[in-house]
């Protein structure tokens, strides 16, 4: 449930932290995907 659905007052600072955490997690996910693709391509080139 989001805070809007629960009808709770939204703290902009807390909402900003949630967005920031989400961006950081997605950023780490993109980096991990990039590293995995690089490793896979290097391994496939060695074969």
PAMAR-301859 format. One record per atom (N, C-alpha, C): residue number from 1; residue in one letter; x, y, z. Coordinates in steps of 0.05 Angstrom, whole numbers. Layout:
N
<atom><seq>NUM</seq><type>A</type><xx>X</xx><yy>Y</yy><zz>Z</zz></atom>
...
END
This chain:
47
<atom><seq>1</seq><type>X</type><xx>17</xx><yy>-24</yy><zz>0</zz></atom>
<atom><seq>1</seq><type>X</type><xx>0</xx><yy>0</yy><zz>0</zz></atom>
<atom><seq>1</seq><type>X</type><xx>18</xx><yy>25</yy><zz>0</zz></atom>
<atom><seq>2</seq><type>X</type><xx>9</xx><yy>45</yy><zz>-15</zz></atom>
<atom><seq>2</seq><type>X</type><xx>23</xx><yy>71</yy><zz>-15</zz></atom>
<atom><seq>2</seq><type>X</type><xx>10</xx><yy>88</yy><zz>7</zz></atom>
<atom><seq>3</seq><type>X</type><xx>24</xx><yy>109</yy><zz>14</zz></atom>
<atom><seq>3</seq><type>X</type><xx>14</xx><yy>127</yy><zz>35</zz></atom>
<atom><seq>3</seq><type>X</type><xx>-12</xx><yy>141</yy><zz>25</zz></atom>
<atom><seq>4</seq><type>X</type><xx>-14</xx><yy>146</yy><zz>-1</zz></atom>
<atom><seq>4</seq><type>X</type><xx>-39</xx><yy>158</yy><zz>-11</zz></atom>
<atom><seq>4</seq><type>X</type><xx>-62</xx><yy>139</yy><zz>-7</zz></atom>
<atom><seq>5</seq><type>X</type><xx>-58</xx><yy>113</yy><zz>-13</zz></atom>
<atom><seq>5</seq><type>X</type><xx>-80</xx><yy>94</yy><zz>-10</zz></atom>
<atom><seq>5</seq><type>X</type><xx>-89</xx><yy>91</yy><zz>19</zz></atom>
<atom><seq>6</seq><type>X</type><xx>-69</xx><yy>93</yy><zz>37</zz></atom>
<atom><seq>6</seq><type>X</type><xx>-76</xx><yy>91</yy><zz>66</zz></atom>
<atom><seq>6</seq><type>X</type><xx>-87</xx><yy>117</yy><zz>77</zz></atom>
<atom><seq>7</seq><type>X</type><xx>-86</xx><yy>138</yy><zz>62</zz></atom>
<atom><seq>7</seq><type>X</type><xx>-96</xx><yy>164</yy><zz>71</zz></atom>
<atom><seq>7</seq><type>X</type><xx>-79</xx><yy>177</yy><zz>92</zz></atom>
<atom><seq>8</seq><type>X</type><xx>-53</xx><yy>170</yy><zz>93</zz></atom>
<atom><seq>8</seq><type>X</type><xx>-35</xx><yy>183</yy><zz>112</zz></atom>
<atom><seq>8</seq><type>X</type><xx>-23</xx><yy>208</yy><zz>100</zz></atom>
<atom><seq>9</seq><type>X</type><xx>-17</xx><yy>228</yy><zz>117</zz></atom>
<atom><seq>9</seq><type>X</type><xx>-3</xx><yy>252</yy><zz>107</zz></atom>
<atom><seq>9</seq><type>X</type><xx>25</xx><yy>245</yy><zz>98</zz></atom>
<atom><seq>10</seq><type>X</type><xx>32</xx><yy>255</yy><zz>74</zz></atom>
<atom><seq>10</seq><type>X</type><xx>58</xx><yy>248</yy><zz>62</zz></atom>
<atom><seq>10</seq><type>X</type><xx>79</xx><yy>269</yy><zz>70</zz></atom>
<atom><seq>11</seq><type>X</type><xx>101</xx><yy>259</yy><zz>81</zz></atom>
<atom><seq>11</seq><type>X</type><xx>124</xx><yy>277</yy><zz>87</zz></atom>
<atom><seq>11</seq><type>X</type><xx>142</xx><yy>279</yy><zz>63</zz></atom>
<atom><seq>12</seq><type>X</type><xx>144</xx><yy>302</yy><zz>51</zz></atom>
<atom><seq>12</seq><type>X</type><xx>160</xx><yy>305</yy><zz>26</zz></atom>
<atom><seq>12</seq><type>X</type><xx>189</xx><yy>295</yy><zz>30</zz></atom>
<atom><seq>13</seq><type>X</type><xx>201</xx><yy>299</yy><zz>54</zz></atom>
<atom><seq>13</seq><type>X</type><xx>228</xx><yy>290</yy><zz>59</zz></atom>
<atom><seq>13</seq><type>X</type><xx>229</xx><yy>259</yy><zz>58</zz></atom>
<atom><seq>14</seq><type>X</type><xx>210</xx><yy>247</yy><zz>70</zz></atom>
<atom><seq>14</seq><type>X</type><xx>209</xx><yy>217</yy><zz>70</zz></atom>
<atom><seq>14</seq><type>X</type><xx>204</xx><yy>207</yy><zz>42</zz></atom>
<atom><seq>15</seq><type>X</type><xx>186</xx><yy>220</yy><zz>27</zz></atom>
<atom><seq>15</seq><type>X</type><xx>180</xx><yy>212</yy><zz>0</zz></atom>
<atom><seq>15</seq><type>X</type><xx>206</xx><yy>215</yy><zz>-17</zz></atom>
<atom><seq>16</seq><type>X</type><xx>221</xx><yy>236</yy><zz>-13</zz></atom>
<atom><seq>16</seq><type>X</type><xx>246</xx><yy>240</yy><zz>-28</zz></atom>
<atom><seq>16</seq><type>X</type><xx>266</xx><yy>218</yy><zz>-21</zz></atom>
<atom><seq>17</seq><type>X</type><xx>267</xx><yy>210</yy><zz>4</zz></atom>
<atom><seq>17</seq><type>X</type><xx>286</xx><yy>188</yy><zz>11</zz></atom>
<atom><seq>17</seq><type>X</type><xx>277</xx><yy>163</yy><zz>-2</zz></atom>
<atom><seq>18</seq><type>X</type><xx>251</xx><yy>157</yy><zz>-4</zz></atom>
<atom><seq>18</seq><type>X</type><xx>242</xx><yy>133</yy><zz>-17</zz></atom>
<atom><seq>18</seq><type>X</type><xx>250</xx><yy>133</yy><zz>-46</zz></atom>
<atom><seq>19</seq><type>X</type><xx>246</xx><yy>157</yy><zz>-59</zz></atom>
<atom><seq>19</seq><type>X</type><xx>253</xx><yy>159</yy><zz>-88</zz></atom>
<atom><seq>19</seq><type>X</type><xx>283</xx><yy>155</yy><zz>-91</zz></atom>
<atom><seq>20</seq><type>X</type><xx>299</xx><yy>168</yy><zz>-73</zz></atom>
<atom><seq>20</seq><type>X</type><xx>328</xx><yy>166</yy><zz>-75</zz></atom>
<atom><seq>20</seq><type>X</type><xx>337</xx><yy>137</yy><zz>-72</zz></atom>
<atom><seq>21</seq><type>X</type><xx>326</xx><yy>123</yy><zz>-52</zz></atom>
<atom><seq>21</seq><type>X</type><xx>332</xx><yy>94</yy><zz>-48</zz></atom>
<atom><seq>21</seq><type>X</type><xx>325</xx><yy>78</yy><zz>-73</zz></atom>
<atom><seq>22</seq><type>X</type><xx>302</xx><yy>84</yy><zz>-85</zz></atom>
<atom><seq>22</seq><type>X</type><xx>294</xx><yy>70</yy><zz>-109</zz></atom>
<atom><seq>22</seq><type>X</type><xx>313</xx><yy>75</yy><zz>-132</zz></atom>
<atom><seq>23</seq><type>X</type><xx>321</xx><yy>100</yy><zz>-135</zz></atom>
<atom><seq>23</seq><type>X</type><xx>340</xx><yy>106</yy><zz>-157</zz></atom>
<atom><seq>23</seq><type>X</type><xx>367</xx><yy>91</yy><zz>-152</zz></atom>
<atom><seq>24</seq><type>X</type><xx>376</xx><yy>91</yy><zz>-127</zz></atom>
<atom><seq>24</seq><type>X</type><xx>402</xx><yy>78</yy><zz>-121</zz></atom>
<atom><seq>24</seq><type>X</type><xx>400</xx><yy>48</yy><zz>-126</zz></atom>
<atom><seq>25</seq><type>X</type><xx>378</xx><yy>36</yy><zz>-118</zz></atom>
<atom><seq>25</seq><type>X</type><xx>374</xx><yy>7</yy><zz>-122</zz></atom>
<atom><seq>25</seq><type>X</type><xx>373</xx><yy>1</yy><zz>-152</zz></atom>
<atom><seq>26</seq><type>X</type><xx>358</xx><yy>17</yy><zz>-167</zz></atom>
<atom><seq>26</seq><type>X</type><xx>357</xx><yy>12</yy><zz>-196</zz></atom>
<atom><seq>26</seq><type>X</type><xx>384</xx><yy>17</yy><zz>-209</zz></atom>
<atom><seq>27</seq><type>X</type><xx>399</xx><yy>37</yy><zz>-199</zz></atom>
<atom><seq>27</seq><type>X</type><xx>425</xx><yy>43</yy><zz>-210</zz></atom>
<atom><seq>27</seq><type>X</type><xx>444</xx><yy>19</yy><zz>-206</zz></atom>
<atom><seq>28</seq><type>X</type><xx>443</xx><yy>8</yy><zz>-181</zz></atom>
<atom><seq>28</seq><type>X</type><xx>460</xx><yy>-16</yy><zz>-176</zz></atom>
<atom><seq>28</seq><type>X</type><xx>451</xx><yy>-39</yy><zz>-193</zz></atom>
<atom><seq>29</seq><type>X</type><xx>425</xx><yy>-42</yy><zz>-198</zz></atom>
<atom><seq>29</seq><type>X</type><xx>416</xx><yy>-63</yy><zz>-215</zz></atom>
<atom><seq>29</seq><type>X</type><xx>426</xx><yy>-60</yy><zz>-244</zz></atom>
<atom><seq>30</seq><type>X</type><xx>425</xx><yy>-35</yy><zz>-254</zz></atom>
<atom><seq>30</seq><type>X</type><xx>436</xx><yy>-31</yy><zz>-281</zz></atom>
<atom><seq>30</seq><type>X</type><xx>465</xx><yy>-37</yy><zz>-282</zz></atom>
<atom><seq>31</seq><type>X</type><xx>480</xx><yy>-29</yy><zz>-262</zz></atom>
<atom><seq>31</seq><type>X</type><xx>509</xx><yy>-34</yy><zz>-262</zz></atom>
<atom><seq>31</seq><type>X</type><xx>514</xx><yy>-64</yy><zz>-261</zz></atom>
<atom><seq>32</seq><type>X</type><xx>499</xx><yy>-78</yy><zz>-244</zz></atom>
<atom><seq>32</seq><type>X</type><xx>503</xx><yy>-107</yy><zz>-243</zz></atom>
<atom><seq>32</seq><type>X</type><xx>497</xx><yy>-121</yy><zz>-269</zz></atom>
<atom><seq>33</seq><type>X</type><xx>475</xx><yy>-112</yy><zz>-283</zz></atom>
<atom><seq>33</seq><type>X</type><xx>468</xx><yy>-123</yy><zz>-309</zz></atom>
<atom><seq>33</seq><type>X</type><xx>491</xx><yy>-118</yy><zz>-329</zz></atom>
<atom><seq>34</seq><type>X</type><xx>502</xx><yy>-93</yy><zz>-328</zz></atom>
<atom><seq>34</seq><type>X</type><xx>524</xx><yy>-86</yy><zz>-346</zz></atom>
<atom><seq>34</seq><type>X</type><xx>548</xx><yy>-103</yy><zz>-341</zz></atom>
<atom><seq>35</seq><type>X</type><xx>555</xx><yy>-107</yy><zz>-316</zz></atom>
<atom><seq>35</seq><type>X</type><xx>578</xx><yy>-124</yy><zz>-309</zz></atom>
<atom><seq>35</seq><type>X</type><xx>574</xx><yy>-152</yy><zz>-318</zz></atom>
<atom><seq>36</seq><type>X</type><xx>550</xx><yy>-163</yy><zz>-314</zz></atom>
<atom><seq>36</seq><type>X</type><xx>544</xx><yy>-190</yy><zz>-322</zz></atom>
<atom><seq>36</seq><type>X</type><xx>546</xx><yy>-193</yy><zz>-352</zz></atom>
<atom><seq>37</seq><type>X</type><xx>536</xx><yy>-173</yy><zz>-367</zz></atom>
<atom><seq>37</seq><type>X</type><xx>537</xx><yy>-175</yy><zz>-396</zz></atom>
<atom><seq>37</seq><type>X</type><xx>566</xx><yy>-174</yy><zz>-406</zz></atom>
<atom><seq>38</seq><type>X</type><xx>583</xx><yy>-157</yy><zz>-393</zz></atom>
<atom><seq>38</seq><type>X</type><xx>611</xx><yy>-156</yy><zz>-400</zz></atom>
<atom><seq>38</seq><type>X</type><xx>625</xx><yy>-182</yy><zz>-395</zz></atom>
<atom><seq>39</seq><type>X</type><xx>619</xx><yy>-194</yy><zz>-372</zz></atom>
<atom><seq>39</seq><type>X</type><xx>632</xx><yy>-220</yy><zz>-365</zz></atom>
<atom><seq>39</seq><type>X</type><xx>623</xx><yy>-241</yy><zz>-384</zz></atom>
<atom><seq>40</seq><type>X</type><xx>597</xx><yy>-242</yy><zz>-391</zz></atom>
<atom><seq>40</seq><type>X</type><xx>587</xx><yy>-263</yy><zz>-409</zz></atom>
<atom><seq>40</seq><type>X</type><xx>600</xx><yy>-259</yy><zz>-437</zz></atom>
<atom><seq>41</seq><type>X</type><xx>602</xx><yy>-234</yy><zz>-446</zz></atom>
<atom><seq>41</seq><type>X</type><xx>614</xx><yy>-230</yy><zz>-473</zz></atom>
<atom><seq>41</seq><type>X</type><xx>643</xx><yy>-238</yy><zz>-473</zz></atom>
<atom><seq>42</seq><type>X</type><xx>658</xx><yy>-231</yy><zz>-451</zz></atom>
<atom><seq>42</seq><type>X</type><xx>686</xx><yy>-239</yy><zz>-450</zz></atom>
<atom><seq>42</seq><type>X</type><xx>690</xx><yy>-269</yy><zz>-449</zz></atom>
<atom><seq>43</seq><type>X</type><xx>672</xx><yy>-283</yy><zz>-434</zz></atom>
<atom><seq>43</seq><type>X</type><xx>674</xx><yy>-312</yy><zz>-432</zz></atom>
<atom><seq>43</seq><type>X</type><xx>667</xx><yy>-324</yy><zz>-459</zz></atom>
<atom><seq>44</seq><type>X</type><xx>648</xx><yy>-313</yy><zz>-473</zz></atom>
<atom><seq>44</seq><type>X</type><xx>640</xx><yy>-325</yy><zz>-499</zz></atom>
<atom><seq>44</seq><type>X</type><xx>662</xx><yy>-320</yy><zz>-520</zz></atom>
<atom><seq>45</seq><type>X</type><xx>676</xx><yy>-297</yy><zz>-518</zz></atom>
<atom><seq>45</seq><type>X</type><xx>698</xx><yy>-291</yy><zz>-537</zz></atom>
<atom><seq>45</seq><type>X</type><xx>721</xx><yy>-310</yy><zz>-532</zz></atom>
<atom><seq>46</seq><type>X</type><xx>726</xx><yy>-318</yy><zz>-507</zz></atom>
<atom><seq>46</seq><type>X</type><xx>748</xx><yy>-336</yy><zz>-501</zz></atom>
<atom><seq>46</seq><type>X</type><xx>744</xx><yy>-363</yy><zz>-513</zz></atom>
<atom><seq>47</seq><type>X</type><xx>718</xx><yy>-372</yy><zz>-514</zz></atom>
<atom><seq>47</seq><type>X</type><xx>712</xx><yy>-398</yy><zz>-526</zz></atom>
<atom><seq>47</seq><type>X</type><xx>716</xx><yy>-395</yy><zz>-557</zz></atom>
END
